[in-house]
Amino acid sequence: MNKKITSFHLLIAMLVLLVVPVSAQVVKGNVWTAESLPQQGHITGGPWTLQQRGASNAAPSAGYCINGVPQPNPGTERMSPYYFAFVTNSGKTMHGFFDYRPRNSNEAVVAATSTDFGQTWQFTQEAMELNKGICPASDNVDLASEAGLGHPYAMIVNGHRFLYNLDRRASQVDVSGLVVHELFPETGAPLNPLPATVDFAAPRTTGLLNPDGIIAEIPGSSPKSAENPEWRQNWRDGVAVSSAMRQAGSFR
């Protein structure tokens, strides 16, 4: 008897699938269509890039220093190693803050501007560099040090513009609050008055659970709120949840 009932239920389920339109079975979101193949972004000026002297796994610091002096980007190169972009735009003009991070050798916040929707960028300013002026022993090794202030995000709170960064040191990452600096942008210096070298002593946010940075502001929120990734202790296995920052006052 139980087998007959089960078979009857399966038959009804199959008939429902045949009768219900496909559009009712699958809820679709917006559909995006690629209009062209991906293109690599490039940057003119600024600090060293991976491709300018052919850095590789065997030679991770190729061209990073010459005769004991860190080298800049000599022209226009592929935009690497730039991470965690915070970008605003007005038409095709874009202004970005980036986590500049040559793996295991340095970290800094870099500002750049694009006039073609982000295909090419012009370096503007670098600040809060972790290993300023320090060179690896050779092109074949790194400095084993890249834990500075990363994941930049700028936001206006109560009429003040603040920059939020993640303290990536092993004892602080995802545990202490985000590091906060107030910005007073000037022409050619959007990161003013940030220091040239890293500043871990600046004020920090309070009330955030394991903050890893800020993703975005929540439109129309009052007090101002934003979304931040809250990383668990097993974040290295790809487990993450989202939490909200509530009080604007706790940002400062």
C-alpha positions in Angstrom: 0.0 0.0 0.0 2.8 2.4 0.9 4.5 1.7 -2.4 1.3 2.6 -4.3 0.9 5.9 -2.3 4.5 6.8 -3.0 4.1 6.1 -6.7 0.9 8.2 -6.8 2.7 11.1 -5.2 5.6 10.9 -7.7 3.1 10.8 -10.6 1.3 14.0 -9.3 4.6 15.7 -8.9 5.6 14.9 -12.5 2.3 16.2 -13.8 2.7 19.4 -11.9 6.1 20.0 -13.5 4.6 19.4 -16.9 1.7 21.7 -16.4 3.4 24.6 -14.6 5.2 27.0 -17.1 9.0 27.1 -17.0 8.9 30.7 -16.0 7.0 29.8 -12.8 9.5 27.1 -11.9 12.7 29.2 -12.2 13.0 32.7 -10.7 15.4 34.6 -12.9 17.2 37.8 -12.0 18.7 40.4 -14.4 20.6 38.9 -17.3 23.9 40.4 -18.2 25.4 40.1 -21.6 29.1 40.5 -22.4 29.6 42.9 -25.2 33.4 42.3 -25.6 36.2 40.1 -24.3 37.7 41.2 -20.9 40.6 43.7 -21.2 43.4 44.1 -18.8 43.6 47.5 -17.0 46.8 49.5 -17.2 48.3 52.3 -15.1 50.7 55.0 -15.9 53.2 56.0 -13.2 53.2 55.0 -9.6 55.1 52.3 -7.8 56.7 49.1 -9.2 54.5 46.7 -11.2 54.8 42.9 -11.7 55.3 43.1 -15.5 57.8 45.9 -15.9 60.8 43.5 -15.4 59.0 40.1 -15.7 58.4 39.1 -12.1 57.6 35.4 -11.7 57.4 32.7 -9.1 61.1 32.1 -9.5 61.9 35.8 -9.4 59.1 37.5 -7.4 61.0 40.8 -7.0 62.4 41.2 -10.5 63.2 44.8 -11.0 61.7 45.8 -7.7 65.0 47.4 -6.8 68.1 48.5 -8.8 71.3 49.2 -6.9 69.4 49.2 -3.6 66.8 51.7 -4.7 63.1 50.7 -5.1 61.9 51.3 -8.7 58.8 53.1 -9.9 56.6 52.2 -12.8 58.6 53.6 -15.7 55.7 54.1 -18.0 52.4 52.4 -18.6 52.1 48.8 -17.3 49.5 46.2 -16.5 47.7 47.2 -13.3 49.1 44.6 -11.0 49.5 44.2 -8.0 46.4 46.4 -7.2 43.6 45.0 -5.1 40.3 45.9 -3.4 39.4 48.9 -5.5 37.2 51.6 -4.0 36.0 53.6 -7.0 33.6 56.6 -7.6 32.8 58.1 -10.9 31.2 61.0 -12.8 30.5 59.9 -16.3 33.6 58.2 -17.7 35.9 59.8 -15.1 36.7 57.5 -12.2 38.6 58.1 -9.0 40.0 55.0 -7.2 41.8 54.0 -4.0 43.6 50.7 -4.2 45.3 48.2 -1.9 48.7 48.1 -3.6 50.3 44.9 -2.4 53.4 43.2 -4.0 53.0 39.8 -2.5 55.2 39.3 0.6 57.1 42.6 0.0 55.0 45.7 0.6 51.6 47.3 1.1 50.3 50.8 0.6 47.2 52.8 -0.4 47.4 54.2 -3.9 45.1 56.7 -5.6 44.6 56.9 -9.3 42.2 58.4 -11.9 40.7 57.1 -15.1 39.0 59.0 -17.9 37.8 55.9 -19.9 35.7 54.0 -17.5 38.6 52.2 -15.8 40.5 50.8 -18.9 43.5 53.0 -18.2 44.6 54.8 -15.0 46.9 57.6 -14.1 48.7 57.4 -10.8 47.9 60.2 -8.4 49.3 59.5 -4.9 50.7 56.8 -2.7 50.4 56.8 1.1 50.9 54.7 4.3 53.6 52.4 2.7 54.6 49.5 4.9 58.2 48.9 3.7 59.2 52.2 2.3 62.7 52.3 0.8 63.4 48.6 1.8 64.7 46.2 -0.9 64.8 42.4 -1.0 68.2 40.7 -1.0 67.8 39.8 -4.6 65.2 39.4 -7.4 64.7 35.8 -6.3 63.4 36.5 -2.9 60.8 38.8 -1.2 60.7 40.6 2.1 58.3 38.2 3.8 56.3 41.2 4.9 53.1 42.6 3.4 50.8 43.0 6.4 50.1 46.7 6.4 46.8 48.7 6.1 44.7 47.4 3.2 41.1 47.2 1.9 40.6 51.0 1.6 37.1 52.5 1.6 36.2 56.2 1.9 32.9 57.4 3.2 31.4 60.7 4.3 30.0 60.6 7.9 28.4 63.7 9.4 30.0 65.9 6.9 33.5 64.5 7.3 35.3 62.2 4.8 37.0 59.2 6.4 39.2 56.5 5.0 38.8 53.0 6.6 41.5 50.4 6.3 42.0 46.8 7.6 45.0 46.2 9.9 46.4 43.1 8.2 48.9 42.1 10.9 48.4 38.6 12.1 47.5 39.7 15.7 45.0 42.3 14.4 43.4 41.1 11.2 39.7 40.6 11.4 39.9 41.1 15.2 40.5 44.7 15.9 38.5 47.6 14.5 39.1 49.2 11.1 41.7 51.9 11.2 40.2 55.4 10.5 41.9 58.5 9.0 40.1 61.7 8.2 40.8 62.9 4.6 41.1 66.5 3.5 41.6 66.0 -0.3 43.6 68.5 -2.3 44.2 68.8 -6.1 46.6 66.1 -6.9 46.5 64.7 -3.4 43.2 62.9 -2.7 44.8 61.1 0.2 45.9 64.2 2.0 47.0 64.3 4.9 47.8 60.6 5.2 51.5 60.0 6.1 54.0 58.5 3.7 54.5 55.4 5.9 52.0 53.1 7.6 50.1 54.4 10.7 48.8 51.7 12.9 48.2 54.1 15.8 45.2 55.9 14.3 41.7 55.6 15.8 39.6 52.5 15.1 36.0 51.7 14.7 34.1 50.0 17.5 31.2 47.6 17.6 32.0 45.7 14.4 32.3 41.9 14.6 35.5 40.6 13.0 35.5 43.4 10.3 37.5 42.7 7.1 36.6 46.0 5.4 33.6 47.8 4.1 31.8 46.6 1.0 29.3 49.5 0.4 27.1 52.1 2.0 23.4 51.3 2.4 21.5 54.0 0.4 19.1 56.2 2.3 20.1 54.8 5.7 19.9 57.1 8.8 22.1 56.9 10.7 24.5 56.0 8.0 25.0 52.3 7.7 27.2 50.1 5.5 27.8 46.4 4.7 31.0 44.8 5.8 32.3 41.2 5.5 32.5 39.6 8.9 35.1 36.8 8.6 34.9 33.8 10.9 38.0 32.0 12.3 37.7 29.5 9.4 37.6 32.2 6.8 40.5 30.6 5.0 38.2 27.8 4.1 36.0 30.3 2.3 33.3 30.7 5.0 32.1 34.2 5.4 28.9 36.0 6.5 27.7 39.6 6.1 26.9 41.9 9.0 25.8 45.5 9.1 27.4 48.6 10.7 24.6 50.4 12.5 25.6 53.6 14.3 27.5 56.2 12.3 29.0 57.4 15.5 30.8 54.1 16.0 32.7 54.6 12.8 34.9 57.3 14.2 
